[in-house]
Amino acid sequence: MSKHTPGPWKAVYVGCSDWDLNGPVTKEDWTLAAAAPELLEALKFYGSSCDATESTPCGYEGNLCCKRARAAIARAEGEKG
């Protein structure tokens, strides 16, 4: 079971080019945040398989996994998703 604070989280600009997480912050939260770049790259790699084929890589009807992956990537990159 995960020990991080359930989302949604909000990044807050605190000045001097620093950002902070808004809300309860635990060691597990920061560990998850530190892994975010690798998680995003893995999600992009997974998402690339969605574009390569008409089939659903995860087996769900309507490419639900692909839609969720694209929405998460867009949100991580600052777009609405």
C-alpha positions, 0 to 999 in steps of 0.5 A: 500500500502506498504511503504518499498523500492521495492527489490531486496535488498542486505545485505552488511557486514560492519565489526565487525559482522554487516550487513547493507542493501544496498540502500535506507533504510526507517523505513518500510524497517527495520520493514520488515527486522525485521519480516523476521525470522517470514516470513521465518518460515511461508513460510517454514510452507506453503512449508511443505504442498507442500510436503505433497500432489500432489495437489496445495495448492494455486490452481495454475497449476504446483505448481507455489506457491510451486516453488516460496516458495521454491525459496524464502526459498533457497535465504533466506538461502543463496542458489541459488533459 
